[in-house]
Amino acid sequence: MARDQAEVVRPAVGTFDGNEPLLVAALRRREEAAFAALVKRYHSLMLRVAYAQLNDVAAGEDVVQETWLSVIKGIDSFQGRSSLRTWMFRILTHHASARLERDGRQIPFSALASADAVAAEPSVEPSRFFSRDHGPRPYFWVSDPREWPEDALLAAEARSVIAAAVQQLPDSQRVVITLRDLEGWAPDEVCEALGISDGNQRVLLHRARSRVRQVLEKYLGSGGR
């Protein structure tokens, strides 16, 4: 009986979904299932963010591998002052900046994002967005995309149109809209993880949404064909 009580039940990968304390504890015990859950959830996103920062597939893959090693080695020092994912992506951004410096390309993502945010670009009428004081959805479209025809938006072709529009965005805009709208990150998480200001984050998101919405409106206006 004592032996049975001393045995530790190893949770399945899905057990960690939405339970960060459990995940962190398992990571500190170096449980394979915990690392597998983390890699499954974030590896592809890390690759996309790394590519946006480095514009080099091979370098991005190297930086992601370096990030995973740092996460494994440093998980015991994670203090929970931010979310685990924010902490990991801050490590990713650090490694990306270091890689740029090693390669003689000393322009970090934060500088590129800042330049993109202040660059002149045709804008959308402010009246098409809620104000900054509008409850839980400041700066969101007044004409809610959730009210668009559901059958059209759920069509595989429509999803392909949206994905293609996101891929055509400038790197900094693509990363911000991916984290905010596709991954559901909060503004402060994005700013902390990428090392950018809140003002730049808002401008980049606004511009990215405007471009994607323009493409989607054109698609829906043509009858989804």
Secondary structure as GFF3:
##gff-version 3
##sequence-region A 1 225
A	DSSP	alpha_helix	2	6	.	.	.	ID=ss1
A	DSSP	three_ten_helix	13	16	.	.	.	ID=ss2
A	DSSP	alpha_helix	20	28	.	.	.	ID=ss3
A	DSSP	alpha_helix	32	54	.	.	.	ID=ss4
A	DSSP	alpha_helix	57	74	.	.	.	ID=ss5
A	DSSP	three_ten_helix	75	77	.	.	.	ID=ss6
A	DSSP	alpha_helix	84	102	.	.	.	ID=ss7
A	DSSP	alpha_helix	109	118	.	.	.	ID=ss8
A	DSSP	three_ten_helix	126	128	.	.	.	ID=ss9
A	DSSP	three_ten_helix	145	147	.	.	.	ID=ss10
A	DSSP	alpha_helix	150	154	.	.	.	ID=ss11
A	DSSP	alpha_helix	156	167	.	.	.	ID=ss12
A	DSSP	alpha_helix	171	177	.	.	.	ID=ss13
A	DSSP	pi_helix	178	182	.	.	.	ID=ss14
A	DSSP	alpha_helix	187	194	.	.	.	ID=ss15
A	DSSP	alpha_helix	198	221	.	.	.	ID=ss16
###
